Amino acid sequence: MREREYFLDPFFYPKSVAIVGATGNEMKMNYHITENLLRLKFLGKIYLVNPNSKEILGIKTYPRLNDIPDDIDLVVSAVPYNQTLKIIKDCVELGIKRVVIVSGGFDEAGEEGRELYNEVKRITGEEKIRVLGPNTLSPINTSNNLIISFHPVEKLNKGGLSFVFQSGLYEYKLNWIFSHLGIAKILDLGNKMDINEVDTLEYLVDDPETEVIAMHIESIKGDGRRFMQILRERSKEKPIIILKSGRTKAGSMAAASHTGTIARENDPILDTILRQVGAIRAQNIDEFFDFAKIFDFIKEMPKSNRISIVNLSGGEGVIATDACERNGLKMAKLGEKTYKKLKEIFPPWEIPLNPLDAGVCMEFHLTDFASNIYSFFEHLTSVLDDEGVDCMIMQIPTTIFIKMAYSQFPKSIILELMNTVADIFLRIKEKGKPLVLWRSSMDPLEDEFVSILESRKVPVYPSSERAVKAVSVLCKYKDEGL
């Protein structure tokens, strides 16, 4: 917990949560709000409100919010929009000061919705009730297993990355997020009736559990000057990644259709300002998650931008080399000591050191994969011992596993070898220089290997170009505080 209490603390650290509109019907979306909290073992108390049920998932239910005998820190209003005002009035009566409004149908839904929005905003403002939403889910906090979500989540993976969204676009990706990334907190701002991007950024830059911040916004609804001031003052302490959508006229109108706010910012000007204040701008959602992952996984910043590429295909090496030059990275010049070490795994002819074609090396020195693997990778990883190399980008050698599968090797043997190779990559990473991998086959068996690697915080990207782009952002952040 932070040294001083901030108004968002009770949203992330409530001692008690009341779900209004809870249901035991598995076919309804609200079911998973309660089910996730129970299965993932939220550390606070859970109270359920449903006038038509006496018990849901083994928990006593109450007909009304007013019937709960204890104090409530956080109310999650998951009733239809036209019942929301009644819930807000109940909160006023009970002195509850924190509310999440899940339902949509407010300022994005015509005159009637706007009138309701304005009335809820008026009452909550007068009564000093802080509101997340409407049209939102979250918060999620892995430190106390708090999760407000429609999506059945398998597990929570704790880490230092915090996400802020102005959309539920992340909802369907939650299991991927928790399988591949280490999360501190997630907040969905929804329509930003009250809590906005400035409040959230101000909170997360001081949050001791948050090391990397990734924000998706469609509009800047808070004080834009304050937003940029925080970025300028704090972005060198924690990487802050910004994905700004609603960048075109059509995109802005599409954003208004589901959040009620038109994104009026001039995109080229915003892009320039974000660079000046040290934020890392993602141009699309792939970059958003790519950049978040590399800052989450890589704790040792590269000393400079000298890159070594190790590929399994000569063509892939050329593509990766092109990507390095386009993104301002330098191809490292390896020294004589490294050359002598690598020459031991060369084919019977000379090949370039960078990019290094590990595929042709494997053909001559890794025919017996299980017995030669340690020796082969010991030679290969000597690249990261070279003083002229700051970072290594490598294509993962999953073709061996796929060949083993087609040769009817038992799955247990293949998985054991995958874990062995993953441990080798982990030891490479422990040399203190960034190691970033890219995929080879996109085979389902490779999916399993990627999950094993990323569970060890070894980042893997779908292509060499995306791996290079992520590394370039890492290097620029180190060099420029960008």
N, C-alpha and C positions, 0 to 999 in steps of 0.2 A: 504494500500500500504506500501511496505517496505521502510525503511529510505533511502537506496541507490537504484538507478535504476539498474536493471540487464537486460541483453539482452533478457531474456525471458518475461519480463514485457509486451512488445507490443504484444506478442502472446496471453497472457491472458487478457490484458486490452486494446485492440485496440479501438480507437475512431471511426474508420471506417474499414469496411471489404468489399472487393470486391470478389464476387464469379464468377470465370471465368469458363464457362461451365454450368451456371444455366439453368434450364429447368422448364417449366410449365407442363410437361407430368408426371402425377402421377405414371405412370408405370416405370419411370426411377429412378434409385437410387439417382441421384443428386437432384431430386425434394425436398427431405426431408431436404437437407442442408439449402435451403432457407426457407422452410415451418416451420421448427423448430425454426429458428431465429425469424421469424415473430410471430408465435403463442406463443412462450415463452417470447416474448418481450425483445429481445436483446437491451441493453441500448445505443449501438452505432449506427452509420449510416450503411446502407446496400446498396451496389451497385452491380448490376447484369450485367454480360457480356454474351451476346448471339447474334451473328450476324443475326439470323433468327427470332427474336422476338422483338416486340416493347415494350411489357409489360409482366411481369410474376407476378402472384399473387398480382396484383395491383401496382407493382413497375416498373417504367421506366427501360428499359434495354438499354445497350450501345453495339454497334457492336464490339468495341475493348476496351481493358484496357486503351489505350491511349486517348480514347474519354471521359473518366470520367473527369469532370471539377475540382474536388476537390482532396486534398491529400489523399492518401490511406495508412493506417498503416499496414494492413495485407491483403495479397492476398491468396486466396484459389484456387489453380489451380486444377480444377476437369475435365480437358479435357483429352482425350486419351494420352498415354505416348508419342506418336510420335509428338504431338503438344506442348509438355511441353517446349521444347527449345525455341520456339517462345515466349511463355509467359515469360520465364526468361529474354530474350532479351528485351522485353517490360518493365519489371521491372527495368532493368539496365538503360534504356532510361529515365524512370520516377523517378529514384532515390529511388525506393521502396526497403526496406531492410529486410522485413520479408515475407516469403513465406511458405505455406503449400502445399506439392505436394501429392495429393490424389491418383493418378493413380499408378498402378503397371506396371511391364514390363520392369524393368531396369536391375540391376546387377543380378537379379534372373532369367533372361529370355534369356540367351544365349549371343553370341558375340555382336549382334546388340544392345541389351539392355545394355550391359556393356559399349560399346562405348558411347552411349547416356548418361549413368550415369556419366561417366568420364568427358564428355564435360560439362554437367550441373554443376558438382562439380567444375570443373576448373573455369568456369565463375563466379559462385557464390562466390567461394573463392577469386578470384581476386577482385571482386566488393564488398566484405564484406557483401554479402547478407546471412542472416541466414536462414537455410532451415530445416523444419520439414518434415521428410519422406525421400524418396518417399514411396508409398504404405502405406498410413496412413490416419486416420481421426483425429478428435480432433483439437484444444484444446476444453475443456469444463471448464467453470468457472461459478459457481453458483452465485457469487457476482454481476455479470453484465449480467447474462442470456446468456452468450456466449456458443453456442453449435454447433460444426461441426460434423454432424453425418448423416449416411445413414438411420438410424433407426428412425421411428416416436416415439418421446419421449413425454409421457403424461404430465410430470411435472418435475421440478428440486427441489430437497430437499437439502437445504443448511445445511452444517455441517462442521466438522473439519477433515474429512478423504480425503486424496488425493491419487489417483491411478496413477501409471505409467505402461504402457503396451508396450510390443514389439510385438504386434499382435492385430488384431481386435476381439480377442476372447470375449472381454467384450461387443461388440456392441449389440449382441442379448440379453444381460442380462441388458441393460440399464434401462428398466422400472422396473425390479426387484431391481436393485441397488438403484434407486431413490425412490422406495417404502419402502425399508427396511434400507437404510443407509443414513447418513448425509454427503454430499459431498462438499468439497471445490473446488478441481480441478481434472481433468483427462487429461492425456497426453498419446498419442499413438506415440511411437518413430519410428515405421515402420522400414525401412531399415537403418536408422541412417547414412545417407549421411553426415550430419553435427551435428545436436543436438543429444547427446547421453545420456546414463544413468548417467554419472558423472555430466554433465551440469544440468540435471533435479534434481538430488539429492542435489546438491549444492544450487539450487534455493529453493527447498521445505523446507530444514532444516531452512532457514531464513524467510520463508513465514509466516507472522503472522496469516493467515487464516487457515493454515495447522497444525493440532495437531497430526495426525497419518499418516504415509507414508506407502503405500503398493506398491511394485515394482515387476512386472513380467518381467524377462529378459531371452532371449535365449542365448545371448553372451555379454561379456563385451568388448565393442569396444573402449571406452575411456581409460584414464589413470587408470589402475587397482590399482596402488598404491594410487592415489588420492581418488579413490572410497572407498577403505578400510580405508583411513585416515579419511574421512568424517564420515563413520560409527563409527569408534572408538571414535571420538571426540564428536559426536552429538547424538548417539543412546540413551544415557541416558536422553536426553532432550525430544526427541520425539520417540515413538516406531517406528521402521522401519522394515517392514515385507518384506522378499525377497522370491519370487518363481522363482527358476532357472529351466527352462526346457531345452531340448536338452542335457540331462544328460548322455544318452547312445550314442553309435556310430550311431545307427539307428535314434534316436531322433535328433542328431546333423545334420545328413544329411537331415532329414525332415525339420528342421529349415532353412537350407540353400536353400531349394527349394522355400521358400516364402519370405525370407529376404535377401538371397544372402550371408549370413555370416555363416560360420561354427563355432559352439560353441566348442572351443578347450580346455576349462578349465577342469582340472582334478577334478571330482566331489567330491571325498572324501576329497581332500585337500581344495577345496572351502568350503565344509561344516565345516571343522575345523576352517578355517579362519573366516567365518561368525560368528561362536560361539565366537571366541576370541575377535572380534571387537564389540560384543553386538547386532548384528542383530538377528532378529527372523526369522528363516528359516521355510517356509512352504514346506512340502514334496509333496503336490499335490494341485490342484485347490480348493478342498473342504476346506482344511486347510487354504489356502490363504484368502478366504472370511470369514471363521470362525474366524480367528485371527483378521482380519481387523474389523469385527463386534464387537468383545468383547472389543477391545481398543477404538473403536468409542463410544460404549454405556456405558462402565463402567469408570467413572471418579474417583471413590474412590478406590485406590489400596488396596487389602487385607493386613491386618497387618502381617499375616503369611499364612500357607497353611492348616489350620484345617477346614475341610469341613463337612457340614451337608447335608445329602441326604434325600429328601422327595419324596416318590414314590407312585404310585397308584397300582402297582402290585409288589408282593414280588419278583418275578423273575427279574423285572426291577431293583429293589433295589440291588440284588446280582450282576447284570451286572455292575451297576454304581459303586458299592464298589470295584469290581475287577479293573475297569478302574482307580479309584482313586489310588490304590496301584501301578498299572503299571506306572502311570504318576507322581509318587513322592508326592502325596497328602496324608495327614493324616486324618483319620476319627476322627472328633471332639468328645470329651467326654463332654456331657451336664451335667450341674450342677443340684443340688437338686431343686432349685427354678423353673427351666425349666421343670423338671420332674413333679412337682406338677401341673404346668399349663397344660402340655400336657395330663396328666392322666385324666383330665376332659373330653377329647374327645376320650379316649381309648375305645376299645370294652370291653365287660365284662371280659376281661382277660389281663394279662400283655403282652406287646409287646416291642420290642427293641426301643430305642430312636433314634438310628442312625445305619442303615437307618430306617427312620420312615415310616411305611406303612399307608399312609393317605387314601388309598383306603378302607381298612377295617374300619378305623375311620369314613369315610363318610357313610358307610353302616348303622352305628348305630346313627350317630349324624347329618346327613345331608339329612334326608329323605324329609324334606320340605326345599328345596334348597333356595328359595327366602327369607324366613323369618329367617333362621338360618345362612345365609352365613357370615354376619359380625362377629358374635360371633365365628363361627368355625375358620375363618381365623385369628382372633385376638389371639386365642389360638395357632394356627399353627405358626404364625409369632413370637411368643415369642422365638422361636429358635434363631433368629437373635439378640435378646437381651442378649443372653448368652455370657459371657466373653470368653468362650472357643471356640466360633465359629467365624471364619473369613469370611466364604462364605457359601451361601446356594444354592444347586442345586436341582431343583424340577421338577417333571413331571406335565404338565399342565392338569387340570381336565376338559377336553372338552367332556367327555362322557355324562355329564349332558346335555349339549346343544344338543348333537345328539339325546338323549332320548326325549328331549322336541320337537325336530323337527319331530321325528317319532310319537309323541303324538299329532301332528297337532297344536302345539302352533303357534301363529302368528309370522312371521319372525321379526316383529318390537319388540316383547317382548323378543325374543332370543337375538337380537342385543343389546337391552337395558341392559340385564343381562350380556352379554359379556363385555360391557363397564364398568359396575359396578365392575366386577371381575378384569378387567384390571386396574381400578383405585385403587383397593385394592393392587394389585401387585406393582403399582407405589408407593403407600405409604410404602409398605415393602421396596422397593428400597431406599426410602428416609431415612431409618434408618442408611444409611452410610456404609453398607456392601454389597458387590456384591451379586446380586440375578440373577441366570442364570437358564433358563427353558429348558426342552426338551419336544418334542411332544409325544402325546399318540396314536392317531388313524390314522393320515394322511388322514382323511376324508376332503372332500371339505369345510365342515362347519368349520373345524378346521383351514383351510387356512385363513378364514376371521378373526378368533380370533387371529391368529398369526400376521396378519397385524395390528390389533388394538393394540396388545401388543407392537409390534416393532415401531409403530408410537409414543409410549410413551417411547421409548428407553429401553424397557425391552427385552434383547436378548433371542431368542428361537432357539434351535438347533434340527435337525431331530432325534437325538438319544442321550441317556445319555452319550455314549462314546465320541461323538463329543463335547458335552457340557463340560465334564470333561477335555478333551484335551485342550479346549480353556481356561478353568480356570487355568489349570496347567501352561500354557504359561504366563498368567497374573501374577501368583504367582512367577514364576521364574524371570520375568522381574523386579518385585518389589524387590526381594531378591538379584538378581545378576546384575541388570541392563542389563539383557539378552533380 
